[in-house]
Structure formats: structure tokens, C-alpha cells
Amino acid sequence: MINLGRNHLGSWDDVQYVLAVAKTGSFIVAAEKLGTNQSTVSRHVQRLERRLGVKLFDRYSHGMRLTPSGAGLIEKARNMEAAANEIERHLGGVDQKMIGSVRIAISDGFASYWLMPAMLEFQQHHPQLCLEVIAGTGQIDLLAREADIAIRLFNPKRDRVVAVKVGKIRFSLFADRRYIERFGRPDSIEELRTHRIVDHIGYAPLTSLGHWHTFVAEHPNVVCRANTTSAFVAAVRAGYGIGLFPNFYDFAEPDFTRIDVKFDAESPLWLLSHEETNRNARIRAVLDFLVQRFRQDRRRWFS
């Protein structure tokens, strides 16, 4: 038996964990992306370090940073990853069967209120197709197949990403009726500054909500911040305060009341895919159905 010893790369699986840490700068975030735990990520990284006989990361208070040896490895590993992704995308383009899964990245609010009810008809027509919903608002790497389709309030403008503008989201202020019964309804920006405010951390990347960001930054009574739409809705529903929501919450949440204090708050809505993978039959079918549903629901939901 040959003893491979040190300086042997070993498993590509270990390299994938190192790549994830390099991309995110954190064992915790890398574990979330890989669907595992922090200790597993650490174990794979340490195993590769022992096998190669080099240190790959330095730990700092704000996260992990590649050592010079680690940077050299990552440069080569990214080429390996790109080749693997190219093979996967090619096979995906060849596959024309309506069997398998399609991954859709979308915020949890849009997923719960619009996407899941809208896609039921499609899934019933294609019962062997599994819709995987990736809830969140962050950047998604379509090239690396982190998702097949993304629905976002921003256009990443990356090479070979196909972006279709499918509507517009307008925002207004809402409060639960019980909050209004207790604290009253503000009629102006000045009155709003005396009320309790709830904020959504997921809005932070949206430059189109600049007026809201400035208002929140200067407000003396922001009582709650949430990083998911479900928690954000729950906070306002419980009566914590007033929050900024898409206008479709007029009918999505019957106990919410729109506050007639206007903000210049709206954002285009984008349907994103990769030009190679969207030739796959099942991905193309989902894209076409989504475009049709966006067009059908535009007046009520997305205008």
C-alpha cells in the first residue's frame, strides 16, 4: 500500500469546505451555506491543513483570513470548482426531462404570501418535479448553482446572468390595528417620529429604500429589528410598532392598517437565471410559468 503522507490533496470534499470558509470569511456562515455545523467545517479544514502540512487560515476578531499558503490553494481550487460547475451546467442543459428539482431563491415574505400559492398549479401539472425554496435576501451565486432561479429586488449585473424585470414593489407604512388602538395613527412624518418603529434588516442592501434607511437611522425609538420577514411580520402583528411593507400587505395581512404617511419607497423586481442552466427543460418551464404569473398578478401584487 502506498503511503500518501503529507502534501497530498486527498479529498475534493475537504477543498469544498475550505472554499466555503474563504468565500464567507466565517466557519459559522460557511456551515450554514453547506447545510452542516461549525465543528464539521473546522474538522475538514484542519484535516486538509494536516495533510498538506500548511496553515490555511488566520483567525481574527472579525473572521477568518487566508494565509499566503491558503491563498495559493484557493486560486487553484476555484479553477477546480469552475470546471466542476461547467460539467454540471452542461449536463443540466442536456437534461430535458421534467424530473428532478428546481431551486428558487426568494425572500421568505414573497415565498410565503405569493410564490407558494402561485406555484401550486405548476407543481400539480408536473408532479415529479420538486420545488426547492431558498428563503433569504442575500446574494446568490447562480454560476455556482446555489440556486437555479432568483427573485430579487436588485439586479446583480453579473456576466451571463439573465435578468428580467417582472414588476415593481411599492412600500408603505403599516401597523396592526391593536397598535393603532393603543397609540393612535400618525398623520405626518413629524408625528411618526414619536411612534415606535420596527425595522427589517433584510432591507439594508436596497438603496432604493434610502429615505427609509435615513429615517430609521435618525429615529429615537426603533424598538425591534428582525432579519426574517416572518419575525418582522410577527413583531408588527404583536404590536411592537410601525413597519415598512410592500403594498400587498393591504390584503396579505387583514389586521394590518396602512399608515397614510408617504415615503418615496419602491423597487423594481427582477427574475434572475443563468444563461446556460435556464436551457434545462425543467428550469425553463418554471421560468416561463413565473413570467406568466408575474404578468397575471402584476396589477394586484407588483405595480
Buried (B, 14 or more C-beta within 10 A) or exposed (E): EEEEEEEEBEEEEBBBBBBBBBBBBBBEBBBBBBEBEBEBBBBBBBBBBEBBEBEBBEEEEEBBEBBEBBEEBBEEBBEBBEEBBEEBBEEBBEBEEBEBEBBBBBBBBBBBBBBBEBBEEBBEEBEEBEBEBBBBBEBBBBBBBBBBBBBBBBEBEEEEBBBBEBBBBEBBBBBBBEBBEEBEBBEEEEEBBEBBBBBBEBBBBBEBBEBBBEBBEEBEEBBBBBEBBEBBBBBBBEBBBBBBBBBBBBEBBEEBBBBEBEBEBBBBBBBBBBEBBBBBBBBBBBBEBBEEBBEEBBEEBBE
